[in-house]
Structures are given as C-alpha cells and as structure tokens.
C-alpha cells in the first residue's frame, strides 16, 4: 500500500513542473546535514558536564560482591 502511494507521488512529481531534482536533492541533503550538526552540538554540550566538578575518590565498600582487587598482589 505504501509503495503504491509512493509510486503515485513520484509519477505526479515527474509529470508536474516543479523544483528540479538536483535542487530537491540539495535541500534534502542540506536538511539532513543540519540535523546531524544539531545532534553533534547537543552531544558535545554534554561532554563538558563531567568536567564541571572535581573527581572524588570512590568510597571503599566492603560489602561489594566483586571488588576490583586485580592490581593489588
């Protein structure tokens, strides 16, 4: 059903004089590029959150089931 409606839309766009295919490709590609740039900026804005505070030493938990004692021989 979807492919039939998609084919009908493609045929209608080819028969009507509208925006050239190259221009439409640039518009869609530019929109996708701007979307990825926005997602990149959002991701990069969260990378600084970890640098705002000093790193505190983790409290020694004696009840931890699998303590990481690999470096202490």
Secondary structure by P-SEA (a helix, b strand, c coil): caaaaaaaaaaaaaacccccaaaaaaaaaaaaaaaaaaaaaaaaaaccccccccccccccccccccccccccc
